[in-house]
Amino acid sequence: MGLGSLILISTAVLFMFFVVLSGVRDHTPLNKVWFLQADTSNIAGAPRPLSQWTYFYVCGDHNKDCGSPVPALPLGYAWKGDSTGAPAALVGNHGHGTTSKYYYYMWRFGWVFYLMSFVLAVFGLLSALLAPCSRLVSGLSGLIIGSSLFFLSIAAPLMTAVFVKARNHFHSDGRAAKVGPAAFGFTWGAWGALFLAMLMLFLGAGLGGSRRDKTQAQPRGFAKVTPAGPTAAGGAGGAATAGAAGGGGGRLGFWRRQRLRGGRGSFGDNESQLRVKDEYA
C-alpha cells in the first residue's frame, strides 16, 4: 500500500502543479490549462478580444499575452480600467471597481484553499516516502494528506461554482464562453487521487499493527522430551519401576494391565488355598 499511495500522491501533486503554474510558460500542458475562456471583445477596458483566466494571470488565447501575475486576481482584471460592455453581474466595487462582491470573495477563498491544499500535498508526498518503514509515519502521512484533501474539498467546489456561473453570465450577455476542461479535470483528478491515497495510508497503518499483534500472539513451540524407557528388572518390582518411570498414555496403560494381572493372580491363589483346606477338613 505504501507504493500505491506514493504514486497517487505524486499524481495529485503533478496535477495541482499544472494548475498553479498555468500561463507561466508557453508549453504544453501549461498553455492549455485555464479556468474560463470568454469573448471580451467590445468591452472597453479589455486589452484582449479573448480572455483566459488562469491561477495567477489573465491571458489571451493559448495562454499567451498574459498580464502581470496577481495572487487571487479578481475576475474583473480582464477589463481593468473600464468595465463598459462587461456582463453586469460580474461588475462591482471590489478589485478596483472591476468585480462584484460575490465573485471577488468566492474566487479569493477558493484560490487560498487551493494553495494550502497544494502545499500540504507536497509535505504529504515527502512524508509518504517513509510510510512503508513505519506505521507511525504512515498514519502521520495519512493525516497530512487528509488535511490537504479537506482544503481541496472546499477549493474545488468554490472554483467550479465561480467559473461556471461566470460562463453563464457571459452566455446571457450574448458572448461565447466555456470552462477549461484541463484545469477542472486536473483539479478533480487530484481530489480523487488524494482521497484514495489517504485511505491506503490509514489502511497501511492499521493492517501493519494487526499483523504485528498476530505475530507476537503466536505461541512458541517446545521441544518434545521423550522419557527414558523402563529398566529391565525381574518380578513385580521391575514392573512397578517401569510403570512409575514411564509417562504418557502408553506407560499408564501398561501399569494398569500389570495391576489387573496381579489382581487376577491373587484371586486364583486364594481360591486354590480354600480348595486345599476343604479337602483336608
MIDOSE-1310 file (N, C-alpha, C; in nm, 2 decimals, decimal comma, always signed):
residues 281
mglg	+0,08/-0,12/+0,00/+0,00/+0,00/+0,00/+0,09/+0,13/+0,00; +0,21/+0,12/+0,05/+0,29/+0,23/+0,06/+0,33/+0,28/-0,08; +0,36/+0,19/-0,17/+0,40/+0,23/-0,31/+0,27/+0,29/-0,38; +0,16/+0,23/-0,36/+0,04/+0,27/-0,43/+0,00/+0,41/-0,38
slil	+0,01/+0,44/-0,25/-0,02/+0,57/-0,20/+0,08/+0,68/-0,25; +0,20/+0,64/-0,26/+0,31/+0,73/-0,31/+0,28/+0,77/-0,46; +0,24/+0,67/-0,54/+0,21/+0,70/-0,68/+0,09/+0,80/-0,69; -0,02/+0,77/-0,61/-0,14/+0,86/-0,61/-0,11/+1,00/-0,56
ista	-0,03/+1,01/-0,46/+0,01/+1,15/-0,41/+0,09/+1,22/-0,51; +0,19/+1,15/-0,58/+0,27/+1,21/-0,68/+0,18/+1,26/-0,80; +0,08/+1,18/-0,83/-0,01/+1,22/-0,94/-0,09/+1,34/-0,90; -0,14/+1,35/-0,78/-0,22/+1,47/-0,73/-0,13/+1,59/-0,73
vlfm	-0,01/+1,58/-0,68/+0,08/+1,70/-0,68/+0,11/+1,74/-0,82; +0,13/+1,65/-0,91/+0,16/+1,69/-1,05/+0,04/+1,76/-1,11; -0,08/+1,71/-1,09/-0,20/+1,78/-1,15/-0,21/+1,92/-1,09; -0,20/+1,93/-0,96/-0,21/+2,06/-0,90/-0,10/+2,16/-0,94
ffvv	+0,02/+2,10/-0,97/+0,13/+2,18/-1,02/+0,10/+2,24/-1,15; +0,03/+2,16/-1,24/-0,01/+2,21/-1,37/-0,10/+2,33/-1,36; -0,20/+2,32/-1,26/-0,30/+2,42/-1,24/-0,23/+2,55/-1,19; -0,15/+2,54/-1,09/-0,09/+2,66/-1,03/+0,01/+2,73/-1,12
lsgv	+0,08/+2,66/-1,21/+0,17/+2,72/-1,30/+0,11/+2,75/-1,44; -0,02/+2,73/-1,45/-0,08/+2,76/-1,58/-0,05/+2,90/-1,62; -0,01/+2,92/-1,75/+0,02/+3,06/-1,80/+0,16/+3,11/-1,78; +0,24/+3,03/-1,70/+0,37/+3,08/-1,67/+0,46/+3,06/-1,79
rdht	+0,44/+2,95/-1,86/+0,53/+2,92/-1,98/+0,43/+2,88/-2,10; +0,48/+2,91/-2,22/+0,40/+2,87/-2,34/+0,45/+2,73/-2,38; +0,42/+2,63/-2,30/+0,45/+2,49/-2,33/+0,33/+2,41/-2,28; +0,31/+2,30/-2,35/+0,21/+2,20/-2,32/+0,25/+2,13/-2,19
plnk	+0,17/+2,10/-2,09/+0,02/+2,14/-2,09/-0,01/+2,27/-2,03; +0,09/+2,35/-1,99/+0,07/+2,48/-1,92/-0,01/+2,58/-2,00; +0,01/+2,57/-2,14/-0,07/+2,67/-2,22/-0,21/+2,62/-2,25; -0,25/+2,50/-2,20/-0,38/+2,45/-2,22/-0,47/+2,45/-2,10
vwfl	-0,41/+2,50/-1,99/-0,48/+2,49/-1,86/-0,53/+2,63/-1,83; -0,66/+2,65/-1,82/-0,73/+2,77/-1,78/-0,86/+2,74/-1,73; -0,92/+2,83/-1,64/-1,04/+2,80/-1,58/-1,16/+2,85/-1,66; -1,15/+2,96/-1,73/-1,25/+3,02/-1,81/-1,20/+3,09/-1,93
qadt	-1,26/+3,06/-2,04/-1,23/+3,13/-2,17/-1,35/+3,21/-2,21; -1,34/+3,34/-2,24/-1,46/+3,41/-2,27/-1,43/+3,52/-2,37; -1,53/+3,56/-2,45/-1,52/+3,66/-2,55/-1,53/+3,80/-2,48; -1,42/+3,87/-2,48/-1,41/+4,00/-2,41/-1,40/+4,12/-2,51
snia	-1,43/+4,09/-2,64/-1,42/+4,20/-2,74/-1,54/+4,29/-2,71; -1,52/+4,41/-2,75/-1,62/+4,52/-2,73/-1,64/+4,55/-2,58; -1,55/+4,51/-2,49/-1,55/+4,56/-2,35/-1,45/+4,67/-2,35; -1,48/+4,78/-2,30/-1,40/+4,90/-2,32/-1,26/+4,88/-2,26
gapr	-1,25/+4,82/-2,14/-1,12/+4,81/-2,07/-1,04/+4,69/-2,10; -1,10/+4,60/-2,18/-1,03/+4,47/-2,21/-0,93/+4,48/-2,32; -0,80/+4,45/-2,29/-0,70/+4,46/-2,39/-0,69/+4,34/-2,49; -0,77/+4,24/-2,46/-0,77/+4,12/-2,55/-0,91/+4,09/-2,60
plsq	-0,92/+4,04/-2,72/-1,05/+4,01/-2,77/-1,10/+3,87/-2,71; -1,01/+3,79/-2,67/-1,04/+3,66/-2,60/-0,96/+3,65/-2,47; -1,02/+3,63/-2,36/-0,95/+3,63/-2,23/-0,96/+3,49/-2,17; -0,85/+3,45/-2,11/-0,85/+3,32/-2,04/-0,80/+3,35/-1,89
wtyf	-0,88/+3,30/-1,80/-0,84/+3,32/-1,66/-0,76/+3,19/-1,61; -0,64/+3,21/-1,56/-0,56/+3,11/-1,50/-0,54/+3,14/-1,35; -0,45/+3,06/-1,29/-0,44/+3,07/-1,14/-0,38/+3,21/-1,10; -0,28/+3,26/-1,18/-0,22/+3,39/-1,15/-0,24/+3,50/-1,25
yvcg	-0,29/+3,46/-1,37/-0,29/+3,55/-1,48/-0,43/+3,56/-1,55; -0,44/+3,67/-1,62/-0,54/+3,68/-1,73/-0,47/+3,68/-1,86; -0,49/+3,58/-1,94/-0,41/+3,57/-2,07/-0,50/+3,58/-2,19; -0,43/+3,58/-2,31/-0,50/+3,57/-2,43/-0,52/+3,42/-2,47
dhnk	-0,55/+3,40/-2,60/-0,56/+3,26/-2,65/-0,43/+3,18/-2,63; -0,45/+3,05/-2,60/-0,33/+2,96/-2,57/-0,24/+3,02/-2,46; -0,30/+3,09/-2,37/-0,23/+3,14/-2,25/-0,11/+3,23/-2,30; -0,13/+3,30/-2,40/-0,02/+3,40/-2,45/-0,07/+3,54/-2,41
dcgs	+0,02/+3,63/-2,43/-0,01/+3,78/-2,40/-0,07/+3,79/-2,26; -0,01/+3,73/-2,16/-0,06/+3,74/-2,02/-0,03/+3,87/-1,95; -0,11/+3,91/-1,86/-0,08/+4,03/-1,78/+0,01/+3,99/-1,67; +0,02/+4,08/-1,57/+0,11/+4,06/-1,46/+0,05/+3,96/-1,36
pvpa	+0,14/+3,88/-1,30/+0,08/+3,78/-1,20/+0,03/+3,85/-1,08; -0,09/+3,81/-1,04/-0,16/+3,87/-0,93/-0,22/+3,75/-0,84; -0,18/+3,74/-0,72/-0,24/+3,64/-0,63/-0,39/+3,66/-0,62; -0,47/+3,56/-0,64/-0,62/+3,56/-0,63/-0,67/+3,68/-0,70
lplg	-0,63/+3,70/-0,83/-0,67/+3,81/-0,91/-0,82/+3,82/-0,93; -0,88/+3,94/-0,91/-1,02/+3,95/-0,94/-1,06/+3,92/-1,08; -1,18/+3,87/-1,10/-1,22/+3,84/-1,24/-1,22/+3,96/-1,33; -1,26/+4,08/-1,27/-1,27/+4,20/-1,35/-1,14/+4,26/-1,39
yawk	-1,02/+4,20/-1,36/-0,90/+4,25/-1,41/-0,88/+4,22/-1,56; -0,97/+4,15/-1,62/-0,97/+4,13/-1,76/-1,01/+4,26/-1,83; -1,08/+4,34/-1,76/-1,13/+4,47/-1,82/-1,09/+4,59/-1,72; -0,98/+4,58/-1,66/-0,94/+4,67/-1,56/-0,93/+4,81/-1,62
gdst	-0,99/+4,91/-1,56/-0,99/+5,05/-1,61/-1,12/+5,09/-1,66; -1,20/+5,01/-1,73/-1,33/+5,04/-1,78/-1,41/+4,92/-1,80; -1,52/+4,90/-1,73/-1,60/+4,78/-1,74/-1,72/+4,80/-1,83; -1,72/+4,90/-1,91/-1,83/+4,92/-2,00/-1,84/+4,81/-2,10
gapa	-1,95/+4,74/-2,11/-1,98/+4,63/-2,20/-1,96/+4,50/-2,14; -1,91/+4,49/-2,01/-1,89/+4,36/-1,94/-2,02/+4,32/-1,88; -2,04/+4,19/-1,87/-2,17/+4,14/-1,80/-2,19/+4,21/-1,67; -2,31/+4,26/-1,65/-2,34/+4,34/-1,53/-2,32/+4,26/-1,40
alvg	-2,35/+4,13/-1,40/-2,35/+4,05/-1,28/-2,21/+4,03/-1,23; -2,11/+4,05/-1,32/-1,97/+4,03/-1,28/-1,90/+4,16/-1,23; -1,96/+4,27/-1,26/-1,90/+4,40/-1,23/-1,95/+4,45/-1,09; -1,86/+4,51/-1,01/-1,89/+4,57/-0,88/-1,79/+4,66/-0,83
nhgh	-1,79/+4,68/-0,70/-1,70/+4,78/-0,64/-1,57/+4,72/-0,59; -1,55/+4,59/-0,60/-1,43/+4,53/-0,55/-1,33/+4,51/-0,66; -1,20/+4,49/-0,62/-1,10/+4,48/-0,72/-1,08/+4,60/-0,80; -1,07/+4,72/-0,74/-1,05/+4,85/-0,80/-1,17/+4,88/-0,89
gtts	-1,29/+4,84/-0,84/-1,41/+4,88/-0,92/-1,43/+4,79/-1,04; -1,38/+4,67/-1,04/-1,40/+4,58/-1,16/-1,48/+4,46/-1,13; -1,50/+4,42/-1,01/-1,56/+4,28/-0,98/-1,67/+4,30/-0,87; -1,77/+4,22/-0,88/-1,88/+4,22/-0,78/-1,83/+4,15/-0,66
kyyy	-1,90/+4,17/-0,55/-1,86/+4,12/-0,42/-1,86/+3,96/-0,42; -1,96/+3,90/-0,48/-1,97/+3,76/-0,48/-1,85/+3,69/-0,55; -1,82/+3,74/-0,67/-1,71/+3,68/-0,74/-1,57/+3,71/-0,69; -1,56/+3,83/-0,63/-1,44/+3,87/-0,57/-1,40/+3,77/-0,45
ymwr	-1,49/+3,75/-0,36/-1,46/+3,67/-0,24/-1,47/+3,52/-0,27; -1,55/+3,48/-0,35/-1,56/+3,33/-0,38/-1,43/+3,28/-0,45; -1,38/+3,36/-0,54/-1,26/+3,32/-0,61/-1,14/+3,34/-0,52; -1,14/+3,44/-0,43/-1,03/+3,46/-0,34/-1,02/+3,35/-0,24
fgwv	-1,13/+3,31/-0,18/-1,12/+3,20/-0,09/-1,09/+3,06/-0,16; -1,14/+3,04/-0,27/-1,10/+2,92/-0,35/-0,96/+2,92/-0,38; -0,90/+3,03/-0,42/-0,76/+3,04/-0,45/-0,67/+3,01/-0,33; -0,70/+3,06/-0,22/-0,62/+3,04/-0,10/-0,63/+2,90/-0,05
fylm	-0,75/+2,84/-0,05/-0,76/+2,70/-0,01/-0,69/+2,60/-0,10; -0,70/+2,64/-0,23/-0,63/+2,56/-0,33/-0,47/+2,56/-0,30; -0,42/+2,67/-0,27/-0,28/+2,68/-0,25/-0,24/+2,61/-0,12; -0,32/+2,62/-0,02/-0,30/+2,54/+0,11/-0,30/+2,39/+0,08
sfvl	-0,40/+2,35/+0,00/-0,40/+2,21/-0,03/-0,28/+2,16/-0,11; -0,23/+2,24/-0,20/-0,11/+2,21/-0,28/+0,01/+2,19/-0,19; +0,03/+2,29/-0,10/+0,15/+2,29/-0,01/+0,14/+2,16/+0,08; +0,02/+2,13/+0,14/+0,01/+2,01/+0,23/+0,03/+1,89/+0,15
avfg	-0,01/+1,88/+0,02/+0,01/+1,76/-0,06/+0,16/+1,74/-0,08; +0,24/+1,85/-0,10/+0,38/+1,83/-0,12/+0,45/+1,78/+0,01; +0,41/+1,83/+0,13/+0,46/+1,78/+0,25/+0,41/+1,63/+0,27; +0,29/+1,60/+0,23/+0,24/+1,46/+0,24/+0,32/+1,37/+0,15
llsa	+0,36/+1,42/+0,04/+0,44/+1,33/-0,05/+0,58/+1,30/+0,01; +0,64/+1,40/+0,07/+0,77/+1,38/+0,13/+0,76/+1,28/+0,25; +0,66/+1,29/+0,33/+0,64/+1,20/+0,44/+0,61/+1,06/+0,40; +0,53/+1,05/+0,29/+0,49/+0,92/+0,24/+0,61/+0,84/+0,19
llap	+0,72/+0,90/+0,16/+0,84/+0,83/+0,11/+0,88/+0,73/+0,22; +0,86/+0,76/+0,35/+0,90/+0,68/+0,46/+0,78/+0,60/+0,52; +0,66/+0,61/+0,46/+0,55/+0,54/+0,51/+0,56/+0,39/+0,51; +0,63/+0,32/+0,41/+0,65/+0,18/+0,42/+0,73/+0,13/+0,53
csrl	+0,81/+0,22/+0,60/+0,90/+0,18/+0,70/+0,84/+0,19/+0,84; +0,73/+0,26/+0,86/+0,68/+0,28/+0,99/+0,53/+0,30/+0,99; +0,46/+0,23/+1,08/+0,32/+0,26/+1,10/+0,29/+0,40/+1,14; +0,37/+0,46/+1,23/+0,35/+0,59/+1,27/+0,37/+0,69/+1,16
vsgl	+0,47/+0,68/+1,08/+0,48/+0,77/+0,96/+0,37/+0,75/+0,86; +0,32/+0,63/+0,84/+0,21/+0,61/+0,76/+0,08/+0,68/+0,81; +0,06/+0,67/+0,94/-0,06/+0,74/+0,99/-0,04/+0,89/+0,98; +0,08/+0,94/+1,01/+0,11/+1,08/+1,00/+0,09/+1,13/+0,86
sgli	+0,14/+1,06/+0,76/+0,12/+1,09/+0,62/-0,03/+1,10/+0,59; -0,11/+1,00/+0,64/-0,25/+1,00/+0,62/-0,32/+1,13/+0,67; -0,27/+1,17/+0,79/-0,33/+1,30/+0,84/-0,30/+1,42/+0,76; -0,17/+1,42/+0,71/-0,13/+1,54/+0,62/-0,21/+1,54/+0,49
igss	-0,22/+1,42/+0,43/-0,30/+1,41/+0,31/-0,45/+1,44/+0,33; -0,50/+1,39/+0,45/-0,64/+1,42/+0,48/-0,66/+1,57/+0,49; -0,56/+1,64/+0,55/-0,58/+1,79/+0,56/-0,57/+1,85/+0,42; -0,49/+1,81/+0,34/-0,48/+1,86/+0,20/-0,61/+1,83/+0,13
lffl	-0,67/+1,71/+0,15/-0,80/+1,68/+0,09/-0,91/+1,77/+0,14; -0,90/+1,80/+0,27/-1,01/+1,89/+0,33/-1,01/+2,02/+0,26; -0,89/+2,09/+0,24/-0,89/+2,22/+0,18/-0,92/+2,21/+0,03; -0,88/+2,10/-0,03/-0,92/+2,09/-0,17/-1,07/+2,07/-0,19
siaa	-1,13/+2,00/-0,09/-1,27/+1,98/-0,09/-1,35/+2,11/-0,08; -1,29/+2,21/-0,03/-1,35/+2,34/-0,02/-1,32/+2,42/-0,15; -1,19/+2,42/-0,19/-1,15/+2,50/-0,30/-1,21/+2,46/-0,43; -1,21/+2,33/-0,46/-1,26/+2,28/-0,59/-1,41/+2,32/-0,61
plmt	-1,50/+2,30/-0,52/-1,64/+2,34/-0,54/-1,65/+2,49/-0,56; -1,58/+2,57/-0,48/-1,58/+2,72/-0,49/-1,54/+2,76/-0,63; -1,43/+2,71/-0,68/-1,38/+2,75/-0,81/-1,47/+2,70/-0,92; -1,52/+2,58/-0,90/-1,62/+2,54/-1,01/-1,74/+2,62/-1,01
avfv	-1,80/+2,66/-0,89/-1,92/+2,74/-0,89/-1,89/+2,88/-0,95; -1,77/+2,94/-0,92/-1,74/+3,07/-0,97/-1,73/+3,08/-1,12; -1,66/+2,99/-1,18/-1,64/+3,00/-1,32/-1,75/+2,94/-1,40; -1,83/+2,85/-1,35/-1,95/+2,80/-1,42/-2,05/+2,91/-1,42
karn	-2,07/+2,98/-1,31/-2,17/+3,09/-1,31/-2,12/+3,21/-1,39; -1,99/+3,24/-1,39/-1,94/+3,34/-1,48/-1,96/+3,31/-1,63; -1,94/+3,18/-1,66/-1,96/+3,14/-1,80/-2,11/+3,17/-1,84; -2,20/+3,13/-1,75/-2,34/+3,15/-1,78/-2,38/+3,30/-1,79
hfhs	-2,31/+3,39/-1,72/-2,34/+3,53/-1,73/-2,29/+3,58/-1,87; -2,18/+3,53/-1,91/-2,13/+3,56/-2,05/-2,23/+3,52/-2,15; -2,28/+3,40/-2,14/-2,38/+3,34/-2,23/-2,50/+3,43/-2,23; -2,55/+3,47/-2,11/-2,67/+3,55/-2,10/-2,64/+3,69/-2,17
dgra	-2,52/+3,73/-2,17/-2,48/+3,86/-2,24/-2,46/+3,85/-2,39; -2,48/+3,73/-2,44/-2,46/+3,70/-2,58/-2,31/+3,68/-2,62; -2,23/+3,64/-2,53/-2,09/+3,62/-2,56/-2,05/+3,47/-2,54; -1,96/+3,43/-2,63/-1,91/+3,29/-2,62/-1,82/+3,27/-2,50
akvg	-1,84/+3,16/-2,43/-1,76/+3,14/-2,31/-1,76/+2,99/-2,28; -1,65/+2,94/-2,22/-1,65/+2,80/-2,18/-1,55/+2,78/-2,06; -1,58/+2,68/-1,98/-1,49/+2,65/-1,87/-1,38/+2,56/-1,92; -1,26/+2,56/-1,86/-1,15/+2,49/-1,90/-1,15/+2,34/-1,86
paaf	-1,16/+2,25/-1,95/-1,17/+2,11/-1,92/-1,04/+2,06/-1,85; -0,92/+2,11/-1,89/-0,80/+2,07/-1,83/-0,78/+2,11/-1,69; -0,81/+2,24/-1,66/-0,80/+2,29/-1,52/-0,89/+2,21/-1,43; -1,01/+2,20/-1,46/-1,10/+2,13/-1,37/-1,08/+1,98/-1,37
gftw	-1,04/+1,92/-1,48/-1,00/+1,78/-1,49/-0,89/+1,75/-1,39; -0,78/+1,83/-1,40/-0,67/+1,82/-1,31/-0,71/+1,84/-1,16; -0,80/+1,94/-1,14/-0,84/+1,97/-1,00/-0,91/+1,85/-0,94; -1,02/+1,80/-1,01/-1,10/+1,69/-0,95/-1,02/+1,56/-0,96
gawg	-0,93/+1,55/-1,06/-0,85/+1,43/-1,06/-0,75/+1,42/-0,94; -0,70/+1,54/-0,90/-0,62/+1,55/-0,78/-0,70/+1,51/-0,66; -0,82/+1,56/-0,65/-0,91/+1,53/-0,54/-0,92/+1,38/-0,52; -0,96/+1,31/-0,63/-0,97/+1,16/-0,63/-0,85/+1,09/-0,59
alfl	-0,73/+1,14/-0,64/-0,60/+1,07/-0,60/-0,57/+1,09/-0,46; -0,59/+1,21/-0,40/-0,57/+1,23/-0,26/-0,66/+1,15/-0,17; -0,79/+1,13/-0,21/-0,88/+1,06/-0,14/-0,84/+0,91/-0,13; -0,80/+0,85/-0,24/-0,76/+0,71/-0,24/-0,63/+0,69/-0,16
amlm	-0,53/+0,79/-0,18/-0,41/+0,78/-0,11/-0,43/+0,79/+0,04; -0,52/+0,87/+0,09/-0,55/+0,88/+0,23/-0,60/+0,75/+0,29; -0,69/+0,69/+0,21/-0,75/+0,56/+0,26/-0,64/+0,45/+0,26; -0,55/+0,45/+0,16/-0,44/+0,35/+0,16/-0,34/+0,37/+0,28
lflg	-0,31/+0,49/+0,31/-0,22/+0,52/+0,42/-0,28/+0,48/+0,55; -0,40/+0,51/+0,58/-0,47/+0,47/+0,70/-0,48/+0,32/+0,71; -0,51/+0,25/+0,60/-0,52/+0,11/+0,60/-0,39/+0,04/+0,62; -0,28/+0,10/+0,56/-0,15/+0,05/+0,59/-0,11/+0,06/+0,73
aglg	-0,14/+0,17/+0,80/-0,11/+0,19/+0,94/-0,19/+0,09/+1,03; -0,32/+0,07/+1,00/-0,40/-0,02/+1,07/-0,36/-0,17/+1,05; -0,35/-0,21/+0,93/-0,32/-0,35/+0,90/-0,18/-0,39/+0,94; -0,08/-0,29/+0,94/+0,05/-0,32/+0,99/+0,05/-0,36/+1,13
gsrr	-0,03/-0,29/+1,21/-0,04/-0,31/+1,36/-0,11/-0,45/+1,38; -0,21/-0,49/+1,31/-0,28/-0,61/+1,33/-0,19/-0,73/+1,30; -0,10/-0,72/+1,19/-0,01/-0,82/+1,15/+0,09/-0,84/+1,26; +0,14/-0,73/+1,32/+0,24/-0,74/+1,42/+0,18/-0,81/+1,55
dktq	+0,06/-0,77/+1,58/+0,00/-0,83/+1,70/-0,02/-0,98/+1,69; -0,06/-1,02/+1,57/-0,08/-1,17/+1,54/+0,05/-1,24/+1,56; +0,16/-1,18/+1,51/+0,29/-1,24/+1,52/+0,34/-1,26/+1,66; +0,31/-1,15/+1,74/+0,35/-1,16/+1,88/+0,27/-1,26/+1,96
aqpr	+0,14/-1,27/+1,93/+0,05/-1,36/+2,00/+0,07/-1,51/+1,97; +0,14/-1,54/+1,86/+0,16/-1,68/+1,82/+0,25/-1,75/+1,92; +0,21/-1,86/+1,98/+0,29/-1,93/+2,08/+0,41/-2,00/+2,02; +0,52/-2,00/+2,10/+0,64/-2,06/+2,06/+0,63/-2,21/+2,08
gfak	+0,69/-2,29/+1,99/+0,69/-2,43/+2,00/+0,79/-2,48/+2,11; +0,76/-2,59/+2,17/+0,85/-2,65/+2,27/+0,90/-2,79/+2,22; +1,03/-2,82/+2,25/+1,08/-2,95/+2,20/+1,02/-3,06/+2,29; +0,98/-3,17/+2,22/+0,92/-3,28/+2,29/+1,03/-3,37/+2,36
vtpa	+1,01/-3,38/+2,49/+1,11/-3,46/+2,56/+1,06/-3,60/+2,58; +1,13/-3,70/+2,53/+1,09/-3,84/+2,54/+1,15/-3,90/+2,67; +1,06/-3,95/+2,75/+1,11/-4,01/+2,88/+1,19/-4,13/+2,86; +1,28/-4,16/+2,95/+1,36/-4,28/+2,94/+1,28/-4,40/+2,96
gpta	+1,32/-4,51/+2,89/+1,24/-4,63/+2,90/+1,27/-4,70/+3,03; +1,18/-4,79/+3,06/+1,20/-4,87/+3,19/+1,32/-4,96/+3,19; +1,38/-4,97/+3,31/+1,49/-5,06/+3,33/+1,44/-5,20/+3,35; +1,51/-5,29/+3,28/+1,46/-5,43/+3,30/+1,49/-5,48/+3,44
agga	+1,39/-5,53/+3,50/+1,40/-5,59/+3,64/+1,30/-5,70/+3,65; +1,34/-5,80/+3,73/+1,26/-5,91/+3,75/+1,15/-5,89/+3,85; +1,04/-5,97/+3,83/+0,93/-5,98/+3,93/+0,84/-5,85/+3,92; +0,76/-5,84/+4,02/+0,66/-5,74/+4,03/+0,73/-5,60/+4,06
ggaa	+0,84/-5,60/+4,12/+0,92/-5,48/+4,15/+0,96/-5,41/+4,02; +1,01/-5,50/+3,92/+1,05/-5,44/+3,80/+0,94/-5,38/+3,72; +0,82/-5,45/+3,72/+0,70/-5,39/+3,66/+0,66/-5,26/+3,72; +0,67/-5,26/+3,85/+0,63/-5,13/+3,92/+0,72/-5,02/+3,89
taga	+0,85/-5,05/+3,88/+0,95/-4,95/+3,85/+0,93/-4,90/+3,71; +0,90/-4,99/+3,61/+0,87/-4,95/+3,47/+0,75/-4,86/+3,47; +0,64/-4,90/+3,54/+0,52/-4,82/+3,54/+0,54/-4,68/+3,60; +0,62/-4,67/+3,70/+0,64/-4,54/+3,77/+0,73/-4,45/+3,68
aggg	+0,83/-4,51/+3,61/+0,92/-4,43/+3,53/+0,86/-4,39/+3,40; +0,77/-4,47/+3,34/+0,71/-4,44/+3,21/+0,61/-4,32/+3,22; +0,59/-4,25/+3,11/+0,50/-4,14/+3,10/+0,41/-4,15/+2,98; +0,30/-4,08/+2,98/+0,21/-4,08/+2,87/+0,11/-4,19/+2,88
ggrl	+0,02/-4,20/+2,78/-0,09/-4,29/+2,77/-0,04/-4,43/+2,77; +0,07/-4,46/+2,69/+0,12/-4,60/+2,68/+0,17/-4,65/+2,81; +0,25/-4,57/+2,88/+0,30/-4,62/+3,01/+0,19/-4,64/+3,11; +0,09/-4,55/+3,12/-0,02/-4,57/+3,21/-0,10/-4,69/+3,18
gfwr	-0,12/-4,72/+3,05/-0,19/-4,84/+3,02/-0,11/-4,97/+3,06; +0,02/-4,96/+3,04/+0,10/-5,08/+3,08/+0,09/-5,10/+3,23; +0,09/-5,00/+3,31/+0,08/-5,01/+3,46/-0,06/-5,07/+3,50; -0,16/-5,02/+3,43/-0,30/-5,07/+3,46/-0,31/-5,22/+3,43
rqrl	-0,25/-5,26/+3,32/-0,25/-5,40/+3,28/-0,18/-5,49/+3,38; -0,07/-5,43/+3,43/+0,01/-5,51/+3,54/-0,07/-5,53/+3,66; -0,15/-5,42/+3,70/-0,23/-5,43/+3,82/-0,34/-5,53/+3,81; -0,40/-5,53/+3,69/-0,51/-5,63/+3,66/-0,46/-5,77/+3,67
rggr	-0,34/-5,79/+3,61/-0,28/-5,92/+3,61/-0,25/-5,96/+3,76; -0,20/-5,87/+3,83/-0,17/-5,90/+3,97/-0,29/-5,93/+4,05; -0,40/-5,86/+4,02/-0,52/-5,89/+4,10/-0,58/-6,02/+4,06; -0,57/-6,06/+3,93/-0,62/-6,19/+3,89/-0,54/-6,30/+3,96
gsfg	-0,41/-6,28/+3,97/-0,32/-6,39/+4,03/-0,36/-6,41/+4,17; -0,38/-6,30/+4,25/-0,41/-6,32/+4,39/-0,54/-6,39/+4,41; -0,64/-6,35/+4,32/-0,77/-6,42/+4,33/-0,76/-6,57/+4,31; -0,67/-6,61/+4,21/-0,65/-6,75/+4,18/-0,58/-6,83/+4,30
dnes	-0,48/-6,76/+4,36/-0,42/-6,83/+4,47/-0,51/-6,85/+4,59; -0,59/-6,75/+4,62/-0,69/-6,76/+4,73/-0,79/-6,88/+4,71; -0,83/-6,89/+4,58/-0,93/-6,99/+4,55/-0,87/-7,13/+4,57; -0,74/-7,15/+4,53/-0,67/-7,28/+4,54/-0,65/-7,31/+4,69
qlrv	-0,61/-7,21/+4,77/-0,59/-7,24/+4,91/-0,72/-7,28/+4,98; -0,83/-7,23/+4,94/-0,96/-7,27/+5,00/-1,00/-7,41/+4,96; -0,96/-7,45/+4,84/-0,99/-7,58/+4,79/-0,91/-7,69/+4,87; -0,78/-7,65/+4,90/-0,70/-7,75/+4,97/-0,75/-7,76/+5,12
kdey	-0,80/-7,65/+5,18/-0,85/-7,66/+5,31/-0,97/-7,75/+5,32; -1,06/-7,74/+5,22/-1,18/-7,82/+5,21/-1,14/-7,97/+5,20; -1,04/-8,00/+5,13/-1,00/-8,14/+5,11/-0,95/-8,20/+5,24; -0,87/-8,13/+5,32/-0,82/-8,18/+5,45/-0,92/-8,17/+5,56
a	-1,02/-8,10/+5,54/-1,12/-8,09/+5,65/-1,20/-8,22/+5,67
